[in-house]
Amino acid sequence: MSTVSFSFITKNHVLLDDFSTSNTISVKEFSVDETLDNLVSMFIPSAVSFAFLNAIEVVSVPDDLITDNSVLTADTLENLKGLLNQKS
């Protein structure tokens, strides 16, 4: 049980690509803009590998939860516009 590597994809997004971890707990959270009536997701093991999935939670949120404009603050203020049109 030493090789753990897999990918996690939806129809239009690669969320994890050849993801691997050692003997630690790993929690991942993703936001996917899906407007179809169903969400198809796949866990694909890498060659000669396997993975254990403890839980998955899917939450539907309103379209206006993420706005198209935002402000990035670090050392300076920066206005970000057109966020919804950017692809990961």
N, C-alpha and C positions, 0 to 999 in steps of 0.2 A: 504494500500500500504506500509506495513512495512516490509514484508518479500521478500527479493530479493536474490535469491541464484540459481546459475546455473553452469553447466560445459560446456566447449567449447572444442570439440575434432575434430581431423582429423582422417583419417583411421589408422594412425600409431602413433599418438601423443595425449596425454592429455595436452592441453595448459592451461586450467583453471579447477580446480576440486572444486566443491561446493564454487565457488567464490561469495562473498557478499561484499557489501559496503553500507555505510550509505548515507545520502543525499549529496554526493559530486560527483564531476566530476572525472571519472576514465578513463585514456587512457592506453591501453596495446598495446605493439608491440611485435610480434613474428617473428622469422625466421624459416621456415620449409623447409627442403631439400626434395623436392618432384620431382621425375623424371618421373612420369607418365604424360599422356596427360591431365589429369583433377585432380582437387583438390576437395575433398569432405570434408565439414566441417559441424558440427552439434552443435547447442546450445540446451542443455538438461536442463530443469528446475528441481530443486530439488522438493521433495514432498511438496505440498501446497505452491508453490512459483511461481514467475514469474520474468521476466526481460525485460528491454527495451533496444533495440539496436539502436543507432542513426546512425552509419555508419560502414562500413567495407571496407577496401581497400586491394586488392590483387595485388602485383607487382611481375612480373617475372624478375629474375636477372640471369646473366650468372653464370655458374658453378664455374668459377674461382674468383668470388667476395670474397669468404672467403678462405683464404689460409690454408694449412695443418699445417703450422708452424707459431708461433707467439712468441712475447716476452712480458712477464708480468712484469710491473714495479710498484713497490710500494716503499719499502725501499731497495729492492735488485732486481737485474735483474734475471729473470728465463726464460729459453727457454722452450717453450711448443711445443711438436711435436705430430703428429697424431690426431689433433683436429677433423678432419672429421670422424674419426672412433669412436669418443665418442658419446654416446647416453645420452640424457637428462632424 
